[in-house]
Amino acid sequence: MRVDSGFVLREIAGDYVIIPTGKIVLTFNGLITVNEVGVSIWNMLQKEVTFEEIVKGILDEYEVEESVARQDVEEFLEKLAENGILIGE
């Protein structure tokens, strides 16, 4: 899975937001704000990656229990998928 190239992550006034670009702007209303962990996941999703690779990346970068990491990653990926941002679940 990876993110659709029609979306980009930008830092605006200290907050990170996912915004649409190109023709997607016409059909996607709004922005999605993400936290530091979301930024890490977004960066991993810039290339083809599996769920397990994302969880491992989060566990390597943050001090968090594996069950919490799995749940957080799953929720973030679901949010991206619901908004048409995630490709190849």
C-alpha positions as CSV (number, residue, x, y, z in Angstrom):
1,M,0.0,0.0,0.0
2,R,1.0,3.6,-0.5
3,V,-0.6,7.1,-0.6
4,D,-2.1,8.5,-3.7
5,S,0.3,11.0,-5.4
6,G,-2.6,13.5,-5.6
7,F,-2.2,14.2,-1.9
8,V,0.7,15.9,-0.1
9,L,1.6,16.5,3.5
10,R,2.4,20.1,4.5
11,E,3.3,21.9,7.7
12,I,1.2,24.9,8.2
13,A,1.7,27.1,11.3
14,G,3.2,24.1,13.2
15,D,0.4,21.7,12.3
16,Y,0.8,18.9,9.7
17,V,-2.1,18.6,7.2
18,I,-2.8,16.3,4.3
19,I,-4.1,18.3,1.3
20,P,-5.3,17.4,-2.2
21,T,-3.5,18.6,-5.3
22,G,-4.4,18.8,-9.0
23,K,-7.9,17.7,-10.1
24,I,-8.5,16.0,-6.8
25,V,-9.0,19.5,-5.3
26,L,-12.3,19.6,-7.2
27,T,-13.8,16.5,-5.5
28,F,-12.0,16.4,-2.1
29,N,-13.3,18.9,0.4
30,G,-11.2,19.8,3.4
31,L,-7.9,18.9,5.0
32,I,-6.8,16.1,7.3
33,T,-4.7,17.1,10.3
34,V,-2.1,14.6,11.5
35,N,0.1,14.2,14.5
36,E,3.8,13.3,14.7
37,V,3.1,9.5,14.4
38,G,0.8,10.2,11.5
39,V,3.7,12.1,9.8
40,S,5.9,9.0,10.4
41,I,3.3,6.7,8.8
42,W,2.8,9.1,5.9
43,N,6.5,9.1,5.2
44,M,6.6,5.3,5.2
45,L,3.7,5.3,2.8
46,Q,5.6,7.3,0.2
47,K,6.7,3.9,-1.2
48,E,5.0,0.5,-1.4
49,V,4.9,-0.8,2.2
50,T,3.0,-3.4,4.2
51,F,1.0,-3.0,7.4
52,E,3.6,-5.1,9.3
53,E,6.4,-2.8,8.0
54,I,4.6,0.2,9.2
55,V,4.0,-1.2,12.6
56,K,7.7,-2.2,12.9
57,G,8.7,1.3,11.8
58,I,6.5,2.8,14.6
59,L,7.8,0.4,17.2
60,D,11.4,1.2,16.2
61,E,10.8,5.0,16.3
62,Y,8.5,5.4,19.4
63,E,8.3,3.8,22.8
64,V,4.9,2.2,22.5
65,E,3.4,-1.2,23.1
66,E,2.9,-3.3,20.0
67,S,-0.9,-3.6,20.5
68,V,-1.2,0.2,20.8
69,A,0.9,0.7,17.7
70,R,-1.1,-1.8,15.7
71,Q,-4.4,-0.1,16.7
72,D,-3.1,3.4,15.9
73,V,-1.7,2.3,12.6
74,E,-4.9,0.6,11.7
75,E,-7.0,3.6,12.6
76,F,-4.8,6.0,10.6
77,L,-4.9,3.7,7.5
78,E,-8.7,3.4,7.8
79,K,-9.0,7.2,7.8
80,L,-6.8,7.5,4.7
81,A,-8.7,4.7,2.9
82,E,-12.1,6.3,3.8
83,N,-10.9,9.5,2.1
84,G,-9.5,7.8,-1.0
85,I,-5.9,8.7,-0.1
86,L,-4.6,5.1,0.3
87,I,-3.8,2.9,-2.7
88,G,-3.6,-0.9,-2.6
89,E,-4.7,-1.8,0.8
